[in-house]
Amino acid sequence: MAITRIIAIIRKEFIQITRDRRTLIFTLLMPLIQMVLLGYAANSDVKNVPLAVLDQSRTSQSRALLDAFRTTGYFVIDDEVTSEPDLERLIGDGQAKTGLIIPPDYGQKIAGGQSVSVAFIIDGSDSSISAGSLAAAQLIGQTQSAEMQIQRLSRQAVSLSAAPAIDVRTQVWYNPDMVTTFIMIPAMVGLILQSITSTLSASAIVRERENGTIEQLIVTPVRSWELIVGKLFPYTFIAFFDVLEILVLGTLWFHVPIRGSIGLLLALAALFLVTSLSMGLLISTAARTQREAQTLGMIIQLPSMFLSGFFFPIAAMPQVLQWVSVLVPLKYFMIIIKAIVLKGAGLQLLMPQVWALVVFAVVTMVLAVSRFRKRLD
């Protein structure tokens, strides 16, 4: 009967699926990983944005304004500086995403019922927080101004048409018009480097193993490291070609300004490339088929995209995911390329991220080469 034959085929397929346990586990885990990332990391709300403060007034009135920024939950005051160069340095190297400058006469003018302006600075190289921070700062300023006007009206019967007590004047650095293209195109360099080098390199080695040609290469005089270099070099060349292609197209067509050193950018891209290639080798040692390699690649790339700050601000994520993001190499390269392209940053400002990539590159390469040799034995 047809039903009997169909049931037999269904049983056979279930047996086949359960034999390939690793693919089955990956298939069952992927929805959980996607749900966690989309549920917690996919949060575009402005929250816990690092704020550097230059309080030149240091009065009860200025402290009240800082308390207003704290209590909203939008900003976290991580640093209080004593000079504008210090504030500029914190924003330039990415330690602070926003800055607040309170003038020396702030307390005196507020106490005297006069209007006063404060400067709010935003790092325009980070699209995930710039627009939200701008709106949040203006809202805080309007709220504080309204409260002060109400207090003045109750005390002095001032006209309702009086000027706002606090005028928050915003400045967007590095990307004044907050053009999303200026941010997305440099970030695409990191995504391309990771996707091409890790996924394709892993598939290429697994393909040799699937076809049975890897054994033929082993018995030749070619050494294991020579085999690795020979297999991975084409993808390295393609990745760098794509990087140059994006940079040229972004500059000539989309008018993305490249304010830093292209040589430094390519050198640090090569450092990140070592990490991506090593991740591909690690995938190849864990996968037996190309399908497994692709599944493992997706499991690695999906968290990298969400936890790198490419789509959503890391500061708005739960603390656990913020800790996990420390283990994502793409996060550090995103900071590097945005800082070089949009801020014109030099190597000195990028050393924390560079050292992080060096550690990732060394650790992943050692693990990948050692495991790859064991698989060849």
C-alpha positions in Angstrom: 0.0 0.0 0.0 1.1 3.6 -0.6 0.7 4.5 3.0 3.0 1.7 4.1 5.6 2.7 1.6 5.4 6.4 2.8 5.7 5.3 6.4 8.7 3.2 5.6 10.4 6.2 3.8 9.5 8.5 6.8 11.1 6.0 9.2 14.2 5.7 7.1 14.6 9.5 6.9 14.2 9.8 10.7 16.9 7.2 11.2 19.2 9.0 8.8 18.6 12.3 10.6 19.3 10.8 14.0 22.6 9.3 12.7 23.9 12.8 11.8 23.6 13.9 15.4 25.8 17.0 15.1 23.7 18.5 12.3 20.6 17.7 14.2 21.9 19.4 17.3 22.9 22.5 15.3 19.5 22.6 13.7 17.7 22.5 17.0 20.1 25.0 18.6 19.8 27.6 15.8 16.2 28.7 16.6 17.2 29.1 20.3 20.2 31.2 19.5 18.2 33.4 17.1 15.4 33.8 19.6 17.8 34.9 22.4 19.7 37.3 20.1 16.5 38.8 18.6 14.8 39.0 21.9 17.6 40.6 23.9 20.3 42.0 21.5 17.8 43.4 18.9 17.1 46.5 21.0 17.4 49.9 19.3 16.3 51.9 22.4 18.8 54.4 23.7 19.9 53.1 27.0 23.1 53.3 29.1 25.0 55.4 26.6 28.4 56.4 28.0 28.4 60.1 28.8 31.5 62.2 29.6 30.9 65.4 31.6 32.8 68.6 31.8 31.1 70.5 34.7 32.7 73.9 34.8 30.1 75.2 37.2 30.2 72.6 40.0 27.1 74.0 41.7 23.9 72.5 43.1 22.2 73.6 39.9 24.7 71.7 37.6 24.5 68.6 39.8 20.7 68.7 39.4 21.1 68.7 35.7 23.5 65.7 35.9 21.0 63.9 38.1 18.4 64.5 35.4 20.6 62.8 32.8 21.3 59.9 35.2 17.8 59.2 36.3 16.4 58.9 32.8 18.3 55.7 32.1 19.4 57.0 28.7 22.9 57.9 29.8 25.6 56.6 32.2 28.1 59.1 33.4 31.3 57.1 33.3 33.8 60.0 33.2 34.0 63.5 34.6 36.8 65.5 33.0 38.4 68.8 33.8 39.1 70.1 30.2 37.7 70.0 26.7 40.7 68.2 25.3 40.1 65.4 27.8 36.5 65.2 26.7 37.5 65.2 23.1 40.0 62.4 23.7 37.4 60.2 25.4 34.9 60.6 22.5 37.7 60.2 19.9 38.9 56.8 21.2 35.4 55.6 21.8 35.3 55.4 25.6 32.4 57.9 25.6 29.7 58.2 22.9 28.4 61.5 24.1 29.6 64.5 26.0 28.1 67.3 28.1 29.7 70.7 28.7 28.2 72.8 31.4 29.5 76.5 31.3 31.0 78.2 34.4 28.1 80.6 34.8 25.4 77.9 34.7 24.5 78.0 38.4 24.6 81.8 38.5 22.3 82.2 35.6 19.8 79.5 36.7 19.7 81.1 40.2 19.2 84.5 38.6 16.3 83.4 36.4 18.2 83.7 33.2 18.4 81.4 30.3 21.6 79.4 29.9 23.0 77.1 27.2 24.8 73.8 27.6 26.7 71.9 24.9 25.8 68.2 24.2 28.2 66.4 21.9 27.4 63.2 20.1 29.7 60.7 18.4 28.2 60.7 14.9 30.3 57.6 13.8 27.9 55.3 15.7 24.5 55.3 14.0 23.0 53.0 16.6 23.1 55.8 19.3 23.5 59.1 17.5 19.8 59.9 16.6 18.4 58.5 19.8 20.9 60.4 22.0 20.1 63.6 20.2 16.4 63.2 20.8 17.0 62.1 24.4 19.2 65.0 25.3 16.8 67.5 23.8 13.9 65.9 25.7 15.9 66.1 29.0 16.7 69.7 28.4 13.0 70.6 27.6 11.8 68.7 30.7 14.3 70.5 33.0 13.5 73.8 31.4 9.7 73.3 31.9 10.2 72.4 35.5 12.3 75.5 36.2 9.8 77.7 34.4 7.0 76.4 36.6 9.1 77.1 39.7 9.8 80.6 38.5 6.2 81.2 37.7 5.2 80.1 41.2 7.8 82.4 42.8 8.0 85.5 40.6 4.8 85.4 38.4 7.0 85.5 35.3 5.2 85.6 31.9 4.5 82.2 30.3 6.3 83.4 27.2 9.6 83.6 29.0 12.6 82.1 27.2 13.5 78.5 28.1 15.7 78.2 31.2 18.0 75.6 29.7 18.9 75.4 26.0 20.6 72.1 25.1 22.7 72.9 22.0 23.7 69.6 20.3 26.8 69.1 18.2 27.4 65.9 16.2 31.1 65.2 15.6 32.7 63.2 12.8 29.3 62.8 10.9 27.5 66.1 11.4 24.6 65.2 9.1 24.3 61.7 10.6 24.4 60.1 7.1 23.8 56.4 7.7 25.8 55.5 4.5 29.0 57.0 6.0 28.7 54.4 8.8 27.3 51.4 7.0 29.8 51.3 4.2 33.0 51.1 6.5 31.2 48.5 8.6 30.5 46.4 5.6 34.3 45.9 5.3 34.3 43.9 8.5 31.3 41.8 7.6 32.8 40.9 4.2 36.2 40.0 5.7 34.6 37.7 8.2 32.0 36.1 5.9 34.3 35.4 3.0 37.4 34.2 4.9 35.7 32.2 7.6 32.9 30.5 5.7 34.5 29.9 2.4 37.8 28.8 3.8 36.1 26.2 6.0 34.0 24.9 3.1 37.0 24.6 0.9 39.0 22.4 3.3 35.9 20.3 4.1 35.2 19.9 0.4 38.7 18.4 -0.1 37.9 16.0 2.7 34.5 15.1 1.3 35.9 14.4 -2.2 38.7 12.3 -0.7 41.4 14.5 -2.3 42.8 15.7 1.1 44.6 12.3 1.5 46.3 12.7 -1.9 47.6 16.1 -0.8 48.8 14.6 2.5 51.0 12.0 0.9 52.7 14.6 -1.3 55.9 16.5 0.0 53.6 19.5 0.8 53.8 20.4 4.5 50.7 21.0 6.5 51.3 24.8 6.9 52.1 25.0 3.2 48.8 23.3 2.4 47.0 25.8 4.7 48.6 28.8 3.1 47.9 27.5 -0.4 44.2 26.8 0.3 43.5 30.1 2.2 45.5 32.6 0.0 42.9 32.8 -2.8 40.2 33.8 -0.3 42.6 36.3 1.3 43.1 37.9 -2.1 39.4 38.0 -2.8 38.7 39.5 0.6 41.2 42.3 0.1 39.9 43.0 -3.4 36.4 43.3 -2.0 37.7 45.7 0.7 39.3 48.0 -1.8 36.3 47.7 -4.1 34.0 48.9 -1.2 36.3 51.7 -0.2 36.7 53.0 -3.7 33.0 52.8 -4.5 32.1 54.3 -1.2 34.4 57.2 -1.7 33.7 58.0 -5.3 30.0 57.2 -5.5 28.7 57.7 -1.9 31.3 60.3 -1.0 32.3 58.6 2.2 35.2 60.6 3.7 38.3 58.6 4.6 40.0 60.8 7.1 42.6 58.3 8.3 45.5 56.3 6.9 44.5 53.7 4.3 47.7 51.9 4.9 46.9 51.5 8.6 43.4 50.4 7.7 44.7 47.7 5.4 47.3 46.5 8.0 44.7 46.2 10.7 42.3 44.5 8.2 45.1 41.9 7.7 45.3 41.4 11.4 41.5 40.8 11.6 41.8 38.6 8.6 44.1 36.2 10.5 41.4 35.8 13.1 38.8 35.1 10.5 40.9 32.6 8.7 41.7 30.8 12.0 37.9 30.6 12.7 37.4 29.0 9.3 40.1 26.5 10.1 38.5 25.7 13.4 35.2 25.2 11.7 36.9 22.8 9.2 38.3 20.7 12.1 34.8 20.3 13.7 32.8 19.7 10.5 32.8 16.6 8.4 30.6 17.9 5.6 30.1 21.2 3.9 26.6 21.3 5.3 28.0 21.1 8.8 30.6 23.8 8.0 27.9 26.1 6.7 25.7 25.5 9.8 28.7 26.1 12.1 29.5 29.3 10.2 26.0 30.6 10.7 26.2 29.9 14.4 29.4 31.9 14.6 28.4 34.8 12.3 24.9 35.4 13.6 26.1 36.3 17.2 29.0 38.3 15.7 26.7 40.5 13.6 24.3 41.2 16.5 27.0 41.6 19.2 29.4 43.7 17.2 27.4 46.9 17.5 26.7 46.8 13.8 22.9 46.8 14.1 22.1 47.6 17.7 23.9 49.5 20.5 25.8 47.1 22.9 25.1 49.4 25.8 21.3 48.7 25.4 21.8 44.9 25.7 21.6 42.9 28.9 24.8 42.7 31.0 25.4 39.1 30.1 25.4 39.8 26.4 27.7 42.7 26.9 30.2 40.3 28.6 29.7 37.9 25.7 30.4 40.7 23.1 34.0 40.9 24.6 34.6 37.6 22.8 33.5 38.8 19.4 36.5 39.9 17.3 34.3 41.7 14.8 33.3 44.2 17.6 36.9 45.5 17.8 37.4 45.7 14.1 34.1 47.7 13.8 35.5 50.2 16.2 38.8 50.3 14.3 37.5 50.9 10.9 34.9 53.5 11.9 37.6 55.4 13.9 40.0 55.4 11.0 37.5 56.3 8.2 35.4 58.8 10.1 37.5 60.1 12.9 41.0 59.9 11.3 42.3 58.1 14.3 45.9 56.9 14.5 47.4 53.7 15.9 47.8 55.2 19.4 44.1 55.6 20.0 43.4 52.2 18.6 45.8 50.2 20.7 43.2 48.5 23.0 41.4 47.2 20.0 44.6 46.2 18.2 45.9 44.2 21.2 42.5 42.5 21.5 42.7 41.4 17.9 46.3 40.2 18.4 45.2 38.0 21.2 42.3 36.6 19.2 44.6 36.0 16.2 47.3 34.2 18.1 44.9 32.0 20.2 42.6 31.0 17.3 45.5 30.3 14.9 47.3 28.1 17.4 44.1 26.2 18.1 43.2 25.9 14.4 46.6 24.7 13.3 47.0 22.2 16.1 43.5 20.7 15.6 44.0 20.7 11.8 47.3 18.7 12.1 45.5 16.2 14.4 42.9 15.7 11.8 45.5 15.1 9.2 47.3 12.4 11.2 
